[in-house]
Amino acid sequence: MPVIVIANPKGGVGKSTFSTNLAGYFAAQGHHVMLGDADVQQSSHAWLAIRPANLPAIQAWEMTDGHIAKPPKGTTHIVLDTPAGLKGSKLDAVLKLADKVIVPLQPSIFDILATDEFLKKLAKREGNFEVGVLGMRVNARSRAAEQLELYVKQLGLPVLGYLRDTQNYIQLAAHGATLWDVAPSRVEKDLAQWQAILQWIEK
């Protein structure tokens, strides 16, 4: 049962957007997926509450007083959305669960500086998990993407891919949906950007 942790100590980088869509992908493949939300704001769980019943089911992984409950039998995949400012013992507890850690990162100097210490900690790989960085809201052919990739590679980490800045994610989220819940022709460019990311997750 793979546990994919989506983490970045900086807020507003797209963790919940990526987490919900990744859970949506697993659900669309017929897996029994749970979406955990370690954030006090519970953005991912609020999204689950508006997800239509006719779409592939995604179960909520319940948290009690910040403690992560054991998932029920039959669960095949877990996606864990984490809060901004995650550190210390809470971060260590989450990393102990992880098979893979994905760090969504925007290519601005402010985002990079805010995430630098966190990425250096992950780069030490003090655990049995793999780490990858995901460029968020960025054109893969831009100078910003090139600079982001150079920075990440210096840490010995891979850049899994880049997700563009598009209203598709915002509009779908407003209806409790993901890229995999609509006609592929409607989100063709976005689905193409996910292919390399999903290959890394599933390898």
Buried (B, 14 or more C-beta within 10 A) or exposed (E): EBBBBBBBBBEEBBBBBBBBBBBBBBBBBEBBBBBBBBBEEBBBBEBBEEBEEEBBEBBBBBBEEEEBEEBEEEBBBBBBBBBBEBEEEBBEBBBEBBBBBBBBBBBBEEBBEBBEEBBEBBBEEEBEBBBBBBBBBBEBEEEBBEBBBEBBEEBEBBBBBBBBEEEBBEEBBEBBBBBBBBEEEEBEEBBEBBEBBBEBBEE
